[in-house]
Amino acid sequence: MDKLIASGLGIGYVGRGGGTLAAGACGLALYLARAAEPTRQLLPALLLTAGLLVAGTVAAQLVESAWGKDHQRVVIDEVAGMWLTMLGVPLTGASLLAGLVLFRFFDIRKPLGIRALERLPGGVGVMLDDVLAGLYANVLLQAGVKFHLF
């Protein structure tokens, strides 16, 4: 079960580009879920996010002994980061695309203290750098919403 969670339900096994694919799939899933249920309930989203972060941290920690530190198959961190990127943001095609680009920029370049979090041990380090990347992307998206870009 830990490998299934860590790999984002198997997306991590695609190899190169798995993180982007996982983040994009997460965005698409959020968009489809919102289309099915248009009400915006923040508390359930926060509770689900907390659960995702805990499950992802535990799974990343458990697979580290078999796969190594932050192996490319571990993409649950990208799923969580994209989820945080879009938390509280109106889900439109434009906001999802902007969110994906912003999140992947912060996740790949690792500016503003993100790289330091990546160096933390175990599943915590795997997850926290993507959490901060997602939070930075979310702040920029929230500014875009304030200025009516989405």
Secondary structure by P-SEA (a helix, b strand, c coil): caaaaaacccccccccaaaaaaaaaaaaaaaaaaaacccccaaaaaaaaaaaaaaaaaaaaaaccccccccccccaaaaaaaaaaaccccccaaaaaaaaaaaaaaaaacccaaaaaaaccccccccaaaaaaaaaaaaaaaaaaaaccc
